[in-house]
Amino acid sequence: MRRGCALLAAACAAAVWLAGCAGVGTPAPQGERLAGRLSVRVEGDAARNFNAAFELEGSSESGQLSLTTPLGIQLARADWSPRQVRLRSGDGERLYPDLESLAEDALGERVPLAALFDWLHARPWPGAPSAAQPQGFSQLGWVVDVSRRAEGWVEARRAALPVVSVRAKLDDAP
């Protein structure tokens, strides 16, 4: 995958990571709507950084995600349903069977997207063991910092190589 498309795919995976799991979406999906700013950093020999504004609608079953520049120019859009994920960007369109596959293509491995909807809401996913941490909790190899969730911030870091850091600032904090 070309580096630009890979980084967009990583950002899409990370943004959806922040809001849920899943696998082409229906128009106007039902469920939650979140918007904010997203930063993804993949460390390693060829470190990559990505920053974008995001708008996310839907649920873990179906939804859509748009990534835009600060000027509002669309960088990428992902639509998902239980059947597939469609990623559209300046590099064209790519189809994936599920969001985990998109993340694997972008980051080189699968990401626990099923847990992420709960993580965004400052709680561990009930599907796997977790451990309390001073700023939040750890689960599935990630440390999730929810200490500033009331201000709209959620941060997660995976220490396993390649180290991945995801930060989101939600526009409407609860």
RAKAGI-V304399 format. One record per backbone hydrogen bond with DSSP energy under -1.0 kcal/mol. CO is the residue of the C=O (numbers start at 1). NH is the residue of the N-H. Records with the same first field share a line. If there is no record, write none. Layout:
BEGIN
CO: NH / NH
END
This chain:
BEGIN
2: 6
3: 7
4: 8
5: 9
6: 10
7: 11
8: 12
9: 13
10: 14
11: 15
12: 16
13: 17
14: 18
16: 19 / 20
22: 99
32: 58
34: 56
35: 171
36: 54
37: 169
38: 52
39: 167
40: 50
41: 165
42: 48
48: 42
50: 40
52: 38
53: 68
54: 36
55: 66
56: 34
57: 64
58: 32
62: 59
63: 80
64: 57
65: 78
66: 55
67: 75 / 76
68: 53
69: 72
73: 69
76: 67
77: 88
78: 65
79: 86
80: 63
84: 81
85: 96
86: 79
87: 94
88: 77
89: 92
92: 89
94: 87
96: 85
98: 102
99: 103
100: 104
101: 105
102: 106
103: 107
104: 108
111: 113
112: 115
115: 119
116: 120
118: 123
119: 122
125: 128
131: 138
135: 146
136: 133
137: 144
138: 131
139: 142
142: 139
143: 157
144: 137
145: 155
146: 149
148: 151 / 153
149: 152
152: 170
154: 168
155: 145
156: 166
157: 143
158: 164
163: 43
164: 158
165: 41
166: 156
167: 39
168: 154
169: 37
END
